Amino acid sequence: MHRPRPRPRPRALAVALLAALLGTLATACAGSPSAPAGGARPAVAISASDHLGGAPVYLAQEHALWSAEGITAAVTTHPTGRDALNAVLGGQAQLGVVGDLPAVTAALGGRELRIVADLSRFSDWRLLTRADRGISGFAALKGRKVGVPQGTNVEYALSRMLASAQLTAADVTVVNLAPNQVPSALARGDIDAGVTFPGFYDAARTALGTGYAEIPFTGYTARTLLVAGPSASEESTAAVLRVLLRAQREGDADPAGARKAVLAQSKGVLQTGYVDAFQPRYTYGATLSPELLAQLEEEAAWAKAAQGLPGAADRAALLAFLDPGPLTAVDPSAVTVR
């Protein structure tokens, strides 16, 4: 005789339902990207530019150094540090390898960023010109057309060249050009002189041939900075700094190998002759120094006067944009600014 199945007791039913619910939640959490299975390394997006100031980033990529610090780095390169900074400000990257002037203008504009290290210094600038223009000194630029990529360190380099001859941008006609457009604009005669990144010096020399002329200038030290956006954590930023310092040590130990790594990672953007000639002219080493802060003050004062930017340009206001925490965690002796 068939007996009816007894109904589950209320307590037993509750226990079964709870077990099923917990099982479902466990399965969902196991597949959630916020809790990756197997302890996956945190990813850090870094925006950089195709210039030698950030060479340790290239070397870290080529030698796969990121994994030693427990991170996965996604590095994207841009034509200028200004573009790299925009990627950070736009939320496409947590960290950026940028020039000092773009960082200053962003700070004056009230953008949310932190300067965590001064990665390298460079001061071998050239004013490029045509022999038939008769420009033998910076004073001869008065009334001339000068091409420059505005909003970059190069524009500030031009301002220092002009100031050395008691001139300002108002004394010349400034033509805004992309860095790679300066050599061709000179060759066509669209401009009388130009200032661009060192990677395009040889292109100008080739385009002008025997008509090429240049005036050296060492009155401005460009600094390549590591900046952090609002989504960058102190821990991941410190990890990236440790990788870059290791890359720098490897580069110091094997300069030829470092140049090969930079060339390989640039994927044809940088040329062998340029890297061989100019990489030794950069001074690498992550620091936060009084000299950096003093330079940021000078640039901020210039940017406010030249571009009408808002924001305070005094030392205290700019000091607030420096974040010494990550570099102090990696190398306390490298932080000397107070």
Summary of the structure (lengths in Angstrom):
residues: 338
radius of gyration: 26.2
end to end distance: 91.1
largest distance: 116.7
contacts: 1115
relative contact order: 0.17
helix: 51%
strand: 19%
